[in-house]
């Protein structure tokens, strides 16, 4: 068992104060070249990958999904900033109040992130579920371990094969 404490994943809801895998051994995939991430998006991409590495979550095939999340987060932050700057509602000449288009974008993007983040193990409940499902070692089960143990525990002459 690895006794290296992982402060990023040691939350009580997660139930694991130790790194599941060797964070230094986990490699993050590069973002797909076709996504053409901006400098801000590239920074977000690196932060997400670092968080996954620190949590000991294997993510070598999730470059595209992380890129979508990064792009959505960047769009959400832009919409949120505009909402803070220009407001979330607008009033017509006759007094009717309605949401601004950028407020609707903010709401939609927030809902999209609510769907994407658990799929990439970027929420506390999804991390807890992965830790529970993979166990502390996170290894594949030994499919023939019980059969070998049973065969070697039987009394009698040893097999010559």
C-alpha positions as CSV (number, residue, x, y, z in Angstrom):
1,X,0.0,0.0,0.0
2,X,1.3,3.4,-0.9
3,X,1.5,5.6,2.2
4,X,2.0,8.8,0.3
5,X,-0.8,11.2,1.4
6,X,-2.8,12.9,-1.4
7,X,-4.3,16.1,0.0
8,X,-6.3,16.7,-3.2
9,X,-8.2,13.4,-2.8
10,X,-8.3,13.1,1.0
11,X,-11.8,14.4,1.4
12,X,-14.0,12.6,3.8
13,X,-16.6,11.9,1.2
14,X,-14.0,10.1,-1.0
15,X,-12.9,7.9,1.8
16,X,-9.3,7.5,0.7
17,X,-6.4,9.4,2.2
18,X,-3.8,7.6,0.0
19,X,-2.9,7.9,-3.6
20,X,-4.4,4.9,-5.4
21,X,-1.8,4.8,-8.1
22,X,1.6,6.2,-8.6
23,X,0.9,9.8,-9.6
24,X,4.3,10.2,-11.2
25,X,3.7,7.1,-13.4
26,X,0.4,8.4,-14.8
27,X,0.9,10.2,-18.1
28,X,-1.7,12.7,-19.3
29,X,-2.6,12.6,-23.0
30,X,-2.0,15.7,-25.1
31,X,-5.1,17.6,-26.3
32,X,-6.2,16.7,-29.8
33,X,-4.5,19.1,-32.3
34,X,-7.8,19.7,-34.1
35,X,-9.2,21.4,-30.9
36,X,-6.6,24.2,-31.2
37,X,-6.9,25.2,-27.5
38,X,-6.2,28.8,-26.6
39,X,-3.6,29.6,-24.0
40,X,-6.3,29.9,-21.3
41,X,-7.8,26.6,-22.4
42,X,-4.4,24.9,-22.4
43,X,-3.9,26.1,-18.8
44,X,-7.3,24.6,-17.8
45,X,-6.3,21.4,-19.6
46,X,-3.1,21.1,-17.6
47,X,-4.9,21.8,-14.3
48,X,-7.5,19.1,-14.9
49,X,-4.8,16.6,-16.0
50,X,-2.8,17.4,-12.9
51,X,-5.8,16.9,-10.6
52,X,-6.5,13.5,-12.2
53,X,-2.8,12.5,-11.8
54,X,-2.8,13.6,-8.2
55,X,-5.9,11.6,-7.5
56,X,-4.3,8.5,-9.2
57,X,-6.9,8.3,-11.9
58,X,-5.7,6.8,-15.2
59,X,-6.8,9.1,-18.0
60,X,-4.6,8.3,-21.0
61,X,-7.5,7.9,-23.4
62,X,-9.5,10.9,-22.3
63,X,-7.8,13.8,-24.2
64,X,-10.8,14.5,-26.3
65,X,-13.3,14.5,-23.4
66,X,-11.0,16.7,-21.3
67,X,-10.7,19.1,-24.3
68,X,-14.5,19.3,-24.5
69,X,-14.7,20.0,-20.8
70,X,-12.0,22.7,-21.1
71,X,-13.7,24.4,-24.0
72,X,-17.1,24.3,-22.1
73,X,-15.5,25.6,-18.9
74,X,-13.9,28.5,-20.8
75,X,-17.2,29.3,-22.5
76,X,-19.0,29.2,-19.1
77,X,-16.4,31.5,-17.5
78,X,-16.9,34.0,-20.4
79,X,-20.7,33.9,-20.1
80,X,-20.5,34.2,-16.3
81,X,-18.2,37.2,-16.6
82,X,-20.5,38.9,-19.1
83,X,-23.5,38.2,-16.8
84,X,-21.6,39.8,-13.9
85,X,-20.7,42.8,-16.1
86,X,-24.0,43.3,-18.0
87,X,-26.6,41.6,-15.9
88,X,-28.6,38.4,-16.3
89,X,-32.0,40.1,-17.2
90,X,-33.2,42.7,-19.5
91,X,-36.4,44.8,-19.5
92,X,-38.4,45.7,-22.6
93,X,-40.0,49.1,-23.2
94,X,-43.3,47.9,-21.8
95,X,-41.7,46.5,-18.6
96,X,-41.4,42.8,-19.5
97,X,-38.3,41.2,-17.9
98,X,-36.5,38.4,-19.6
99,X,-33.2,36.6,-19.4
100,X,-30.3,37.8,-21.5
101,X,-29.0,35.5,-24.2
102,X,-25.6,35.2,-22.4
103,X,-27.5,34.3,-19.1
104,X,-29.2,31.5,-21.0
105,X,-25.7,30.4,-22.4
106,X,-24.4,30.4,-18.8
107,X,-27.2,28.2,-17.6
108,X,-26.9,25.8,-20.5
109,X,-23.1,25.5,-20.2
110,X,-23.5,24.9,-16.4
111,X,-25.8,22.0,-17.2
112,X,-23.5,20.6,-19.8
113,X,-20.6,20.7,-17.2
114,X,-22.9,18.9,-14.8
115,X,-23.1,16.1,-17.3
116,X,-19.4,16.1,-18.4
117,X,-17.6,16.5,-15.1
118,X,-18.8,13.2,-13.5
119,X,-18.0,11.3,-16.7
120,X,-14.3,12.5,-16.4
121,X,-14.2,11.7,-12.7
122,X,-13.9,15.4,-11.8
123,X,-16.5,15.4,-9.0
124,X,-16.3,14.1,-5.4
125,X,-19.1,11.5,-5.9
126,X,-17.7,10.2,-9.2
127,X,-14.2,9.9,-7.6
128,X,-15.7,8.1,-4.6
129,X,-17.5,5.7,-7.0
130,X,-14.4,5.0,-9.0
131,X,-12.4,4.4,-5.8
132,X,-15.1,2.0,-4.5
133,X,-15.3,0.1,-7.8
134,X,-11.6,-0.2,-8.3
135,X,-10.7,-0.9,-4.7
136,X,-7.5,0.3,-3.1
137,X,-5.2,-1.5,-5.5
138,X,-7.2,-0.8,-8.6
139,X,-6.0,-4.0,-10.2
140,X,-7.8,-6.5,-12.4
141,X,-9.1,-9.6,-10.5
142,X,-7.1,-12.8,-10.6
143,X,-9.5,-14.9,-12.6
144,X,-7.9,-18.2,-11.8
145,X,-6.6,-17.5,-8.3
146,X,-9.4,-19.5,-6.5
147,X,-9.0,-22.5,-8.9
148,X,-5.2,-22.6,-8.4
149,X,-5.6,-22.3,-4.7
150,X,-8.1,-25.1,-4.6
151,X,-6.0,-27.4,-6.8
152,X,-2.8,-26.9,-4.8
153,X,-4.6,-27.4,-1.4
154,X,-5.9,-30.9,-2.3
155,X,-4.2,-33.8,-0.5
156,X,-2.6,-36.5,-2.6
157,X,0.4,-36.9,-4.8
158,X,1.7,-33.9,-6.5
159,X,1.0,-33.5,-10.2
160,X,3.9,-34.2,-12.5
161,X,2.6,-31.7,-15.0
